[in-house]
Amino acid sequence: MLHPVAIMLLIMLFAMALTYMLDSGMFQRAGKLVVAGTYHVLPKERHLSDLLYSPPHGKSAAPASLVSTLAAIPKGLSQSADLIFMVMIIGGMFGIIRKSRAIDAGIDRLLEVTRGNVYWLTPLLMIALACGSTFLGLISEYLVLIPVVVLLAERLELPPLFGVGLVLIAAKIGYIASITNPLALNITQPLLALPALNGVGLRVFVFCLYLALGIGYMLFQVRKMNAARRSAGGHVAAPGREAAQRREGPAPARAAAGTRLAGRHLALLCVLGASIVALIYGVNRYNWHSKDLSTFYLAVAIVSALIAGLPLRDSCDAFLEGMKGMVLAGLLIGLAAAINIVLRDSMVLDTVIYKLSSLADGHSTTFAAQGMMFVEMILDVLVPSTSGKAAMSIPILGPIGQLAGIGKQSIVQAFLFGNGLTNMITPTSGMLLAFLAAGKVNLLEWLKFILPLFVLLAVLSLAIMAYAISVGY
């Protein structure tokens, strides 16, 4: 199985090849917004001699060389430094919390109260996470939960894929629906002169339907995991008290499973819960970004070490050990940014947008709306940022959609579907890769797990787009 870093390097080589196959061009911009109708092709020189190293060509564009492609990697790491360090500090914070065994004790208590019933825990957790995403736009904030849900999966004798899937599916479905998600709607709706809550009815329906399907899919996967464990002669995640009594994993897991919920543990869990509330408030009230969040996580780590009563040396060792576990996640985030840099510096990103926009032009209203959804899905591979893609695509697709007779809110819905669906699988999303790396889940393993649900939701989204057009949404 290919290593995640090898996969990203292959994608970078493909991006480099695109810079030779496509014309270079650009739109004029008003700030970060693309100005529709201003695309123009730039002069571009292609020489085989430039394949290894391409010197500056004055005002003309140039395809990426091997040297410039490699140089994009440190540029991507530098450009994403704030996010990378935030991810590593999160790892260090949880290294301290894991050292205290507070989470182990808390999960054991949770399983005792719920009798280890995975068929209750899964829906409750997914509903809570999906609500945070669809109403508040939370997703990067959920990265701190990955060590918790992976440990929960371990207690339930399920693979880490269960814990990662529980968080990612819930969060991504929340983004697909985006009932009031500010990251998705605060750009798309004003660009189309729509009021804030316009079209909320359909988004609520999509949220309820897709979340029900996501929960059902996770429970189906639990049954499959149990069946695989049963055929291998192991124990299964039972839906009753037996699950709490059959945690016979490796020695460290058995030791952790016996952790009692002491006063220090309870105090530390309260601090962790309060920090999540403070995190949500800070992000929404004060618009915290990666640097602010890194400071916040450092403060939580220090307070956690003090409450846990860990010696200074043990605290430092635990923090560094936790950071080591996030090195791969940080590298993948930088590589994902490097892919965007290769396309941007060769000036082919706007060309892709211009050519894809033709998929939504010159067709019937229904096919045009569905074509817009496909355009957004493809663009999401190149520009995984929700707000960034909205600023690039809506000014172009909006006028095309309106000329084709597509309602403004249907244009927004096509954006939401395309943005949310591809974000479940795209290897160029640094945040997706960070979640997988934090849970020690391989990208190919994740794709095999998520593709059936992805296909189901994509087909449903096409049907809903057709319905939206038929009722003049």
Secondary structure as GFF3:
##gff-version 3
##sequence-region A 1 473
A	DSSP	alpha_helix	4	21	.	.	.	ID=ss1
A	DSSP	beta_strand	25	26	.	.	.	ID=ss2
A	DSSP	beta_strand	29	30	.	.	.	ID=ss3
A	DSSP	beta_strand	33	34	.	.	.	ID=ss4
A	DSSP	beta_strand	40	41	.	.	.	ID=ss5
A	DSSP	three_ten_helix	48	50	.	.	.	ID=ss6
A	DSSP	alpha_helix	66	79	.	.	.	ID=ss7
A	DSSP	alpha_helix	81	100	.	.	.	ID=ss8
A	DSSP	alpha_helix	102	114	.	.	.	ID=ss9
A	DSSP	alpha_helix	118	136	.	.	.	ID=ss10
A	DSSP	three_ten_helix	140	145	.	.	.	ID=ss11
A	DSSP	alpha_helix	146	155	.	.	.	ID=ss12
A	DSSP	alpha_helix	160	177	.	.	.	ID=ss13
A	DSSP	alpha_helix	182	191	.	.	.	ID=ss14
A	DSSP	alpha_helix	200	231	.	.	.	ID=ss15
A	DSSP	alpha_helix	241	245	.	.	.	ID=ss16
A	DSSP	alpha_helix	251	257	.	.	.	ID=ss17
A	DSSP	alpha_helix	263	285	.	.	.	ID=ss18
A	DSSP	alpha_helix	290	308	.	.	.	ID=ss19
A	DSSP	alpha_helix	312	324	.	.	.	ID=ss20
A	DSSP	alpha_helix	327	345	.	.	.	ID=ss21
A	DSSP	alpha_helix	349	357	.	.	.	ID=ss22
A	DSSP	three_ten_helix	358	360	.	.	.	ID=ss23
A	DSSP	alpha_helix	365	382	.	.	.	ID=ss24
A	DSSP	alpha_helix	386	403	.	.	.	ID=ss25
A	DSSP	alpha_helix	408	422	.	.	.	ID=ss26
A	DSSP	alpha_helix	430	438	.	.	.	ID=ss27
A	DSSP	alpha_helix	443	470	.	.	.	ID=ss28
###
